[in-house]
Each structure stands twice: as C-alpha cells, then as structure tokens.
Amino acid sequence: MKLGYVSLPGRGASDLFLAQVVAGLEGRLRLCGTVQTNTARADRRKCDMDLLILSSGEVLRISEDRGALARGCTLDTSVLAQAVVATEAALSGADLLIVNKFGKTESEGGGFAPVIGEAICLGLPVLVGVNGLNLAAFEVFADGLAAGLPADIPAVTNWCLNAGHRHAA
C-alpha cells in the first residue's frame, strides 16, 4: 500500500507521533507535507496551531486568535490554503508525502484531500494522520487503498522508509 494512516486517541497525539516519525526520517527521505504543533495558552481556551512545511522548513500559524472565550473551529483556512499550495509544489521532488491531519476540511473534499489524491496518482507514498471523528470519511475517500498503521513509531518509520525508497528507486 502506498497510502498509510495513523489514528491515535487523545488531543494532539497524532501530531506528536508524526513529528517523531518525521524526526526519524530526516536526512533519509525527501519529505513534503506538514506536521502540526499545538501550543497551549494560559489565557485562551483554544491552543495555537502551527504547521511546519516539511519541504521548506517554514512554519505557518493556521489558527486564528478569536479571543479568550472562542468556541468552535479556529482554523484559518486561507493559511491552510497556503500550506496546501506549498505542499503541492513540492510533490515532484519528494519521496514521501506526510499530511498531519485528514480533518473536517479534507472530509468535505478541501484542504489536503486533492494533494493526497494527486500524490497517489503520481505513485508517491502518503502517510496521513486521521482523527477518530473523520476516520469514516477518510475510509470513503481512500476507497480501500489505505492501510491502517500501528501506533508504533519504529514500525511507521520503517513503513515510510520502505515506501519512500521504493518510490525513489
């Protein structure tokens, strides 16, 4: 399978997991995509969300500060769109695409969903983080092409290395 995913319980667990996988892949594969970092703020109910663009090292703040009492989604979709464009531009030079989250935006066909589809069409392996709320939508999107990977950093790192090296060859 060229499309693997991890789905870990707990807020931010998949983000931390994928960051550790990326650390184990640095210098071993040409990566594109994103890894998310969440930073809690004492004065806010919602955390700050930043995306690391793996191909460039650029960090984008994808959350909007809507005040201390904000509820609901704080995703800044225009900044997410910037991350998508940067990732799409890096596909041709990559061995592996990593997408931090198949979330609500992707389940509706936006965000990184088209980039994941393009990568698959190019034969580029893809690793995606999927939260439990959007797992059913991801499975519909993947249409039987995705393999669920264990919550084991060495196993997922090896999956990425094997898939990425086969692509690079």
Backbone as JSON, one array per atom type, in Angstrom:
{
  "sequence": "MKLGYVSLPGRGASDLFLAQVVAGLEGRLRLCGTVQTNTARADRRKCDMDLLILSSGEVLRISEDRGALARGCTLDTSVLAQAVVATEAALSGADLLIVNKFGKTESEGGGFAPVIGEAICLGLPVLVGVNGLNLAAFEVFADGLAAGLPADIPAVTNWCLNAGHRHAA",
  "N": [[0.84, -1.2, 0.0], [0.46, 2.21, -0.79], [-0.62, 4.22, 0.62], [-0.79, 5.11, 3.81], [-2.06, 5.3, 7.15], [-2.36, 6.8, 10.41], [-4.2, 6.69, 13.38], [-4.7, 8.02, 16.29], [-5.83, 8.01, 19.66], [-6.7, 10.82, 21.69], [-6.15, 14.25, 22.23], [-4.05, 15.91, 20.05], [-2.29, 13.78, 19.93], [-1.71, 12.36, 17.54], [-0.34, 14.34, 16.16], [2.04, 14.69, 17.69], [3.07, 12.12, 17.43], [3.47, 11.91, 14.61], [5.4, 13.91, 14.32], [7.56, 12.74, 15.61], [8.0, 10.56, 13.94], [8.74, 11.92, 11.6], [11.13, 13.08, 12.52], [12.71, 10.79, 12.67], [12.98, 10.24, 10.01], [14.35, 12.27, 8.82], [16.83, 13.39, 6.63], [16.95, 10.96, 5.46], [14.94, 10.47, 3.66], [13.38, 12.41, 1.07], [11.17, 14.66, 2.09], [7.82, 15.91, 1.88], [5.02, 17.94, 2.75], [3.24, 18.27, 5.86], [3.61, 18.92, 9.39], [2.02, 19.25, 12.46], [2.1, 21.49, 15.21], [0.91, 22.06, 18.44], [0.25, 24.61, 20.69], [-0.46, 25.28, 23.92], [-2.19, 27.96, 25.53], [-2.25, 29.92, 28.38], [-4.08, 31.97, 28.7], [-6.11, 31.42, 26.96], [-8.78, 29.43, 25.68], [-8.53, 27.84, 23.46], [-5.83, 26.27, 21.7], [-2.78, 27.44, 20.11], [-2.15, 26.73, 16.74], [0.29, 25.48, 14.67], [1.79, 24.86, 11.52], [4.42, 23.0, 10.25], [6.07, 23.25, 7.29], [7.29, 20.75, 5.52], [8.98, 20.61, 3.26], [10.24, 23.08, 3.07], [10.78, 24.06, 5.6], [9.46, 26.19, 6.63], [7.24, 27.74, 8.97], [3.84, 27.96, 9.57], [1.21, 29.74, 11.05], [-1.79, 28.37, 11.64], [-4.04, 28.82, 13.04], [-6.63, 31.02, 14.09], [-6.67, 33.78, 16.26], [-9.26, 34.23, 18.14], [-10.01, 35.32, 20.48], [-10.29, 35.0, 24.09], [-12.53, 33.53, 24.88], [-13.33, 32.02, 22.75], [-15.09, 29.58, 20.89], [-15.58, 26.51, 19.08], [-14.27, 25.91, 15.76], [-11.07, 27.2, 15.05], [-9.56, 27.36, 12.82], [-7.63, 28.87, 10.35], [-8.5, 29.16, 7.27], [-7.41, 30.33, 4.99], [-4.68, 30.42, 5.44], [-4.23, 27.7, 5.7], [-4.7, 27.03, 3.04], [-2.43, 28.18, 1.86], [-0.47, 26.45, 2.85], [-1.23, 24.11, 1.61], [-0.78, 24.76, -1.11], [2.02, 25.15, -1.07], [2.83, 22.58, -0.4], [1.82, 21.05, -2.53], [3.4, 22.07, -4.6], [5.83, 20.95, -3.97], [5.65, 18.24, -4.41], [6.76, 16.88, -6.67], [9.49, 16.66, -6.19], [9.76, 14.95, -4.06], [10.04, 12.03, -1.9], [8.16, 11.07, -0.21], [4.97, 11.92, 1.01], [3.67, 13.58, 3.77], [0.84, 14.14, 5.63], [-0.48, 16.0, 8.11], [-3.08, 15.9, 9.15], [-6.16, 14.47, 8.32], [-8.78, 16.11, 8.29], [-11.84, 17.86, 9.11], [-12.07, 19.69, 6.98], [-10.78, 18.31, 4.89], [-12.42, 16.05, 4.79], [-14.6, 17.12, 3.61], [-13.75, 17.42, 1.08], [-11.88, 19.38, 0.62], [-8.94, 21.31, 1.54], [-6.12, 19.33, 2.15], [-6.99, 17.12, 0.73], [-7.19, 17.02, -2.21], [-4.43, 17.1, -2.8], [-3.44, 14.78, -1.62], [-4.73, 12.92, -3.25], [-3.54, 13.6, -5.73], [-0.86, 12.95, -5.19], [-1.07, 10.17, -4.86], [-1.84, 9.45, -7.45], [0.53, 10.09, -8.75], [2.11, 8.1, -7.82], [3.41, 8.49, -5.47], [4.2, 7.72, -2.17], [2.09, 8.08, 0.74], [1.57, 9.29, 3.99], [-0.79, 9.72, 6.47], [-2.3, 11.49, 9.14], [-5.17, 10.76, 10.98], [-8.03, 11.81, 12.6], [-10.34, 10.4, 14.98], [-12.96, 11.32, 14.59], [-13.13, 11.81, 11.88], [-12.48, 9.48, 10.62], [-14.21, 7.64, 9.31], [-14.97, 9.16, 7.06], [-12.47, 9.44, 5.89], [-11.93, 6.79, 5.2], [-13.88, 6.38, 3.24], [-12.97, 8.24, 1.36], [-10.41, 7.13, 0.79], [-11.11, 4.73, -0.36], [-10.56, 1.94, -0.03], [-7.82, 1.85, -0.5], [-6.08, 2.46, 1.55], [-3.89, 1.66, 4.27], [-4.17, 0.91, 7.61], [-1.92, 1.86, 10.09], [0.15, 0.75, 12.82], [0.26, 2.14, 16.17], [3.05, 2.71, 16.56], [6.13, 3.97, 16.58], [8.72, 3.1, 15.47], [7.77, 1.09, 13.66], [6.08, 2.53, 11.89], [7.91, 4.39, 10.9], [9.62, 2.62, 9.55], [7.8, 1.66, 7.64], [7.44, 4.01, 6.16], [10.09, 4.44, 5.23], [10.49, 2.13, 3.65], [8.41, 2.41, 1.73], [9.05, 4.93, 0.68], [11.69, 4.6, -0.29], [11.25, 2.7, -2.29], [9.77, 4.25, -4.02], [11.66, 6.18, -4.73], [13.5, 4.72, -6.13]],
  "CA": [[0.0, 0.0, 0.0], [1.17, 3.49, -0.86], [-1.34, 5.17, 1.46], [-0.88, 4.63, 5.18], [-2.58, 6.3, 8.08], [-2.38, 6.54, 11.84], [-5.31, 7.33, 14.08], [-4.4, 7.83, 17.71], [-6.74, 8.73, 20.55], [-6.13, 11.89, 22.51], [-5.92, 15.52, 21.54], [-2.67, 16.19, 19.69], [-1.45, 12.58, 19.96], [-1.23, 12.07, 16.18], [0.64, 15.37, 15.82], [3.3, 14.34, 18.35], [3.52, 10.87, 16.82], [4.01, 12.2, 13.28], [6.64, 14.69, 14.49], [8.62, 11.78, 15.94], [8.28, 9.81, 12.71], [9.49, 12.83, 10.72], [12.49, 13.19, 13.06], [13.41, 9.57, 12.3], [13.13, 10.19, 8.55], [15.15, 13.4, 8.34], [18.09, 13.02, 6.01], [16.85, 9.62, 4.87], [13.99, 10.61, 2.55], [12.97, 13.78, 0.75], [9.8, 14.76, 2.59], [6.99, 17.09, 1.68], [3.81, 17.85, 3.57], [3.13, 19.11, 7.05], [3.5, 18.4, 10.74], [1.39, 20.28, 13.28], [2.46, 21.7, 16.62], [-0.13, 22.76, 19.19], [0.8, 25.26, 21.86], [-1.5, 25.77, 24.84], [-2.01, 29.31, 26.06], [-2.94, 30.04, 29.66], [-5.15, 32.96, 28.61], [-7.03, 31.05, 25.89], [-9.41, 28.11, 25.7], [-8.0, 27.12, 22.3], [-4.39, 26.33, 21.53], [-2.26, 27.94, 18.84], [-1.81, 25.63, 15.85], [1.29, 25.83, 13.68], [2.17, 23.81, 10.58], [5.75, 23.0, 9.68], [6.09, 22.82, 5.9], [8.46, 19.89, 5.53], [9.88, 20.85, 2.13], [10.95, 24.35, 3.18], [11.08, 24.41, 6.98], [8.64, 27.33, 7.02], [6.18, 27.46, 9.94], [2.67, 28.81, 9.35], [0.19, 29.72, 12.09], [-3.05, 28.07, 10.96], [-5.19, 29.13, 13.9], [-6.97, 32.43, 14.27], [-6.91, 34.15, 17.65], [-10.6, 34.84, 18.19], [-10.29, 35.77, 21.83], [-10.17, 34.04, 25.18], [-13.73, 32.71, 25.05], [-13.7, 31.43, 21.46], [-15.51, 28.18, 20.8], [-15.62, 26.05, 17.7], [-13.05, 25.82, 14.97], [-10.31, 28.43, 14.89], [-8.7, 27.16, 11.66], [-7.55, 29.94, 9.36], [-8.5, 28.39, 6.01], [-6.55, 30.96, 3.98], [-3.31, 29.97, 5.72], [-4.21, 26.3, 5.31], [-4.57, 27.01, 1.58], [-1.01, 28.44, 1.58], [0.26, 25.21, 3.15], [-1.59, 23.17, 0.54], [-0.08, 25.19, -2.33], [3.45, 24.86, -0.88], [2.99, 21.12, -0.42], [1.6, 20.59, -3.9], [4.56, 22.47, -5.4], [6.98, 20.13, -3.59], [5.4, 16.81, -4.66], [7.61, 16.27, -7.7], [10.83, 16.42, -5.67], [9.67, 14.24, -2.78], [9.94, 10.57, -1.81], [7.05, 10.74, 0.69], [4.09, 13.0, 1.46], [3.09, 13.41, 5.1], [-0.22, 15.11, 5.9], [-0.69, 15.92, 9.56], [-4.45, 15.59, 9.56], [-7.32, 14.41, 7.43], [-9.78, 16.67, 9.19], [-13.16, 18.22, 8.58], [-11.91, 20.33, 5.66], [-10.48, 17.25, 3.93], [-13.58, 15.17, 4.66], [-15.52, 17.82, 2.72], [-13.13, 17.47, -0.23], [-10.95, 20.5, 0.51], [-7.66, 21.18, 2.24], [-5.1, 18.47, 1.55], [-7.57, 15.98, 0.01], [-6.74, 16.93, -3.61], [-2.99, 16.84, -2.85], [-3.29, 13.35, -1.35], [-5.13, 12.25, -4.49], [-2.51, 13.83, -6.75], [0.32, 12.15, -4.82], [-1.36, 8.77, -5.17], [-1.78, 9.33, -8.92], [1.94, 10.16, -9.13], [2.81, 6.96, -7.25], [4.13, 8.95, -4.28], [3.59, 7.21, -0.95], [1.47, 9.1, 1.58], [1.25, 8.98, 5.38], [-1.78, 10.69, 6.92], [-2.9, 11.41, 10.47], [-6.63, 10.84, 10.87], [-8.68, 11.77, 13.92], [-11.46, 9.47, 15.05], [-14.18, 11.92, 14.07], [-13.11, 11.83, 10.42], [-11.98, 8.2, 10.12], [-15.15, 7.09, 8.33], [-14.85, 9.96, 5.83], [-11.19, 9.1, 5.27], [-12.06, 5.47, 4.59], [-14.62, 6.58, 1.99], [-12.03, 8.92, 0.47], [-9.33, 6.22, 0.41], [-11.74, 3.71, -1.2], [-9.88, 0.65, 0.09], [-6.39, 1.95, -0.82], [-5.29, 2.83, 2.72], [-3.55, 0.68, 5.29], [-4.03, 1.43, 8.96], [-0.61, 1.53, 10.64], [0.1, 0.68, 14.28], [0.75, 3.29, 16.95], [4.41, 2.28, 16.89], [6.99, 4.87, 15.8], [9.64, 2.38, 14.59], [7.04, 0.4, 12.59], [5.63, 3.53, 10.91], [9.12, 4.9, 10.27], [10.05, 1.61, 8.59], [6.84, 1.68, 6.53], [7.77, 5.19, 5.35], [11.36, 4.2, 4.55], [10.28, 1.13, 2.6], [7.59, 3.0, 0.67], [9.79, 6.05, 0.08], [12.83, 4.11, -1.08], [10.7, 2.07, -3.5], [9.39, 5.35, -4.93], [12.86, 6.86, -5.2], [14.29, 3.82, -6.99]],
  "C": [[0.87, 1.26, 0.0], [0.49, 4.57, -0.03], [-1.5, 4.54, 2.84], [-1.42, 5.72, 6.06], [-2.44, 5.82, 9.52], [-3.55, 7.31, 12.42], [-5.15, 7.02, 15.56], [-5.39, 8.6, 18.57], [-5.99, 9.81, 21.33], [-5.79, 13.12, 21.69], [-4.43, 15.74, 21.3], [-1.77, 14.97, 19.62], [-0.89, 12.25, 18.58], [-0.18, 13.09, 15.76], [2.01, 15.05, 16.41], [3.91, 13.09, 17.72], [4.17, 11.14, 15.46], [5.3, 13.02, 13.36], [7.8, 13.76, 14.81], [8.99, 10.93, 14.73], [9.13, 10.66, 11.77], [10.93, 12.97, 11.21], [13.32, 11.96, 12.68], [13.67, 9.44, 10.81], [14.05, 11.27, 8.0], [16.5, 12.92, 7.83], [18.06, 11.66, 5.33], [15.9, 9.58, 3.67], [13.76, 12.09, 2.3], [11.48, 13.87, 1.08], [9.12, 16.03, 2.1], [5.72, 16.87, 2.52], [3.94, 18.7, 4.81], [3.13, 18.28, 8.33], [2.98, 19.55, 11.59], [1.95, 20.29, 14.69], [1.35, 22.51, 17.26], [0.49, 23.33, 20.45], [-0.34, 25.81, 22.71], [-1.15, 27.17, 25.31], [-2.85, 29.44, 27.32], [-4.14, 30.97, 29.58], [-6.2, 32.62, 27.55], [-7.57, 29.64, 26.1], [-8.82, 27.23, 24.6], [-6.49, 27.29, 22.22], [-4.04, 27.02, 20.21], [-1.84, 26.72, 18.03], [-0.86, 26.13, 14.78], [1.58, 24.62, 12.81], [3.6, 24.04, 10.13], [5.63, 22.47, 8.26], [7.4, 22.06, 5.7], [9.45, 20.18, 4.41], [10.72, 22.11, 2.29], [11.4, 24.69, 4.6], [10.28, 25.6, 7.49], [7.56, 26.88, 8.01], [5.06, 28.48, 9.73], [1.71, 28.65, 10.52], [-1.16, 29.52, 11.41], [-4.27, 28.32, 11.83], [-5.37, 30.64, 13.98], [-7.18, 32.67, 15.76], [-8.23, 34.91, 17.69], [-10.99, 35.24, 19.6], [-10.32, 34.62, 22.83], [-11.36, 33.1, 25.31], [-14.18, 32.02, 23.77], [-14.07, 29.97, 21.6], [-15.5, 27.79, 19.33], [-14.26, 26.11, 17.04], [-12.37, 27.18, 14.85], [-9.34, 28.33, 13.7], [-8.78, 28.36, 10.73], [-7.4, 29.26, 8.0], [-7.62, 29.03, 4.93], [-5.09, 30.56, 4.2], [-3.18, 28.48, 5.4], [-4.03, 26.18, 3.79], [-3.13, 27.29, 1.15], [-0.18, 27.18, 1.78], [0.0, 24.17, 2.07], [-0.83, 23.49, -0.73], [1.42, 24.86, -2.22], [3.72, 23.36, -0.96], [2.84, 20.59, -1.83], [2.8, 20.9, -4.79], [5.77, 21.57, -5.13], [6.82, 18.65, -3.93], [6.42, 16.19, -5.6], [9.02, 15.98, -7.21], [10.88, 15.58, -4.42], [9.65, 12.72, -2.96], [8.72, 10.14, -1.02], [6.3, 12.01, 1.03], [3.55, 12.64, 2.83], [2.07, 14.52, 5.3], [-0.62, 14.93, 7.36], [-2.1, 15.5, 9.94], [-5.4, 15.54, 8.37], [-8.47, 14.82, 8.33], [-11.08, 16.99, 8.49], [-13.05, 18.82, 7.17], [-11.66, 19.28, 4.59], [-11.67, 16.32, 3.73], [-14.66, 15.79, 3.77], [-14.93, 18.01, 1.33], [-12.11, 18.59, -0.42], [-9.63, 20.22, 1.19], [-6.68, 20.32, 1.47], [-5.67, 17.31, 0.76], [-7.12, 15.92, -1.45], [-5.24, 16.61, -3.74], [-2.71, 15.37, -2.57], [-3.64, 12.56, -2.61], [-4.09, 12.4, -5.58], [-1.27, 13.0, -6.46], [0.1, 10.68, -5.16], [-1.29, 8.53, -6.67], [-0.33, 9.36, -9.43], [2.74, 8.95, -8.63], [3.63, 7.3, -6.02], [3.46, 8.39, -3.04], [3.15, 8.35, -0.03], [1.22, 8.53, 2.97], [0.36, 10.09, 5.9], [-2.14, 10.42, 8.38], [-4.4, 11.61, 10.33], [-7.22, 10.82, 12.27], [-9.92, 10.88, 13.84], [-12.74, 10.02, 14.46], [-14.27, 11.85, 12.55], [-12.62, 10.51, 9.81], [-12.91, 7.6, 9.07], [-15.07, 7.84, 7.0], [-13.53, 9.65, 5.12], [-11.28, 7.74, 4.57], [-12.86, 5.53, 3.29], [-13.7, 7.22, 0.96], [-10.99, 7.96, -0.08], [-9.84, 5.05, -0.45], [-10.96, 2.39, -1.22], [-8.39, 0.68, -0.19], [-5.5, 2.16, 0.4], [-5.07, 1.66, 3.66], [-3.44, 1.4, 6.63], [-2.71, 0.95, 9.53], [-0.68, 1.55, 12.16], [0.63, 1.95, 14.93], [2.14, 2.95, 17.48], [5.37, 3.07, 15.99], [7.99, 4.1, 14.94], [8.94, 1.67, 13.42], [6.6, 1.39, 11.51], [6.83, 4.14, 10.19], [9.62, 3.91, 9.22], [9.11, 1.54, 7.39], [7.18, 2.84, 5.58], [9.07, 4.97, 4.57], [11.19, 3.21, 3.41], [9.5, 1.73, 1.43], [8.35, 4.1, -0.06], [10.96, 5.61, -0.76], [12.37, 3.42, -2.36], [10.31, 3.15, -4.51], [10.63, 5.99, -5.54], [13.66, 6.02, -6.2], [13.88, 3.89, -8.45]]
}
